[in-house]
C-alpha cells in the first residue's frame, strides 16, 4: 500500500483529503504544522507528500528543501497562492506538481496517482534491498535513509554487485568489469574494496542481505 503524508494546517481540508485518499486505497498520515513535519516524514517514510505552503512553524518551501536534500520522495505543493510565479518556484525547487486552492478532492487523488506513476517510472533505477537503497542512476547509496559515502572505485564495485544480486563474481571478473582490462595492479585491491564496503554497510541488517564471500569462488551481494 502506498503511503501519503498530508502536511496541511487546515484540519477540515486535511480530513477531506484523507477520506478521499483512503477511499482510493492509500494509507494516509497527517501532520498539521511545519515543526512536526520532518519527524513525521522520517517515521512514516511516505511515497508522496501533499505539502501546504503556508504552515505554522516551518513553511512549505523550507520543508521542500529539507525533503529534497535527503530524499527523492514525490511532493505535491498545496497553496492558495495562485500566481504563476509561485507555481514556477515550487516546480523549480523540486516539487513534482502544484495544486492551487480551492481544489476538488477527486482531482487531487487523480494528480497523486499520476505523480506516483511518473515517479515509479523515473525511479526504476532505484534498487531497494530492505533498508539499503541504491540509486543506479545518480550513484547514491542510502542505508536507513542515511547517505553512505564511498570512494568512486568502491562505489563502482557495489553498484556492479547490486546490478547482479545473488550472482558470484571472481576477483578477475570484478577487476575486468570495474577496474578495466588494462589494470595491472594486484587483485588484492578487490579484497580491500569489499572490506571497506562491508565496513560502510555494517549497520545493514543481516536478515536483509550482505556482501558474501564464497570461498574459492568470489563475492556476491546476497539479498534475502
N, C-alpha and C positions, 0 to 999 in steps of 0.2 A: 504494500500500500504506500503510495506517495504521500509525503507529509508536507503540509503547508503551514508556514508560520505567519500569522497576521500580526503586524505591528501597527496598531491603529488606536488612537486615544479616544475616539468617539465610540462609546460602548455599543450604541444601537447599530451603527454601521458594522462594527466588528461581529456582532451577533448575527446579523443578516448574512454577511459573507460566510460565516462559519456554517450556518444552516444550509446554504446552497452548496458549499463545497463538500460538506459531509454527505449530502444527498447525492452528489456526483461521485462518491466513493473515495474521497480523500480523507486522510487523517489530518486533524486541524489542531494547532496550538495557538494561543493568543497571549499577547502582552500589550499593555496599554500606555507605556511610556518609554522614552529613549534610554533611560538609565538602566532598565532591566532587560533591554532588548538583546544585547550581546550575550548575556548569561543564558537567556532563553535560546538563542541561536546555537550556542555551544552544546547545550543539554539536549536539544531536540533534533539537531542535525537535519534540518529540513531540506527537501528537494527544491522548494521555491519559497520566496519571501514576498508577501504583499506588504509594502513599506510605505506608510504615510510620511509625507514630507514634514508637516507641521506637528511636532511632538513635544511634550514637556520633557525637559532634560536635554538629551542629545537630539538634534533634529535628523531628519531622514538623510540629508546629504552626508553628514558625518558618519552615520551608520552604514550608508552605502560604501563609503571609502574604507571603513573598517572591514566590512564583509569582503570587498574586492581585494584587500591586502592579504587575505588568508584563504579565500575560497572562491570557487567558480560557480557557486550556487546561483540559480536563476533568481532575478529580482524584478518585480513589477512595482513601479512607483505609483502611489495613490495621492492625489492632491487636488485641492480646489483651485490651484493656480493654473489657469487655462492658457496663459500666454505661451506662445510657441517657443520663446527663448528658454523658459523653464523646462519645456519638454526636451529641447536640444541639450540643455545642461545635464539632465538626467541620463539621457542616452550616451552622451559623451563621457560621463563619469562611470559608465559600465552597467547601467540599467538595461534590462532586456526588453522592457516595454513600459508604457506610461499611460495611465488612465486618469482622466480628469473627472472630478466630482461635479455634479451628481452623476452617478453611473447606474446602469442596470446590472443587477447581481448576476443574471444569466450571462451577460456579456463578459463579466469578469471571469466567470467559470470557463467560458469559451477561450478567453485570452490565456488563462492559466494552462489549459490543455495544449493550446498552440505553442506556447513558450516551452513547455516541458517536452513536446515532440521535437522542437527545434534543438533544444538543449541536449536531448538524447543523441541526436544525430551528430551534433558538434563535439560531444564528449565521447564518441565511440572509441577514441584512442585512450581513454582512461581505463586502466585495469585496476580492479579492486580485489585484494586478497585479504578479507577480513578488515582489520584496521590499517592495513598497508594500502596506500593509493599511489599508483604510478601513472603519471600522465606522459604517454609516449610522444605526444606532440610537443608539449612545452618542456619536456625533460625535467619535470619536477617530481619530487618524492615527498609524500606526507605519511606520517605514522600517527594515528590517533589525532589527526588534524594538525600536527606539528610538522613543520618543514624539516626534512632531513637533508643535510648538505654533504655532498661527496665531491671528491676530485673528479675532473672530467673523465679520466680513464676508469675510475671505479664506477662512476655513473654509467658509462658505456657498457661495462660488464653487467651491471644489474639490469639495465634496460634490455640487453640481449637475452638474459636468462628469463626476464619477465615476459618477453615476447614468445618464449618457448617453455612455458611452465611444465614441470614434471618430465622434462627431457634432459638427458645426461649428455654433457659435453666434456671431452678430454681437454687437458691443458693446451694441446696443439690446436684443437678446434677453436677454443676461445681466443688464442693468440691470432689465429688466421682471421676470425670474424671481428675482433676488437682492435688488436694491435696492428694487424695487417701482415701480409705475407713477407714484407721486406724487413720485419722486425728481426733483429739479430741478438737481442738480449736473452737472459735466462728465463726459462719457463717458471721459475720461482716467482716472477712478477705476478703470475696468476694467483698463486697461493697467498701472496701478500695482499692483493686486491680483495680476495674473498675474505681474508681475515678482517680487513678494515670495514668491509660491507657488513659483516656479521656484528662487528662492534657497534656500527651505526644503527643496526636493527635489533639490538639486544632486548629492547622492550616489546618487540613483536611477539605476541603470544604463540607459543609452540603448537598450540592446538589449531592455529590457523595456517602456519607454514614455517619454512626455514630454508636457509641455504644448506643443502645437504651434500656431504662428501660420500660418494660411493667408491669404496676402496678398490683401487685397481681400474676404475672406470672413469671417474671425473666428478664434476659438480653439476648440481641441478637446483633450480628453485622449486622446492616441493610445496605444493599447496593442498590443503585438505578440505 
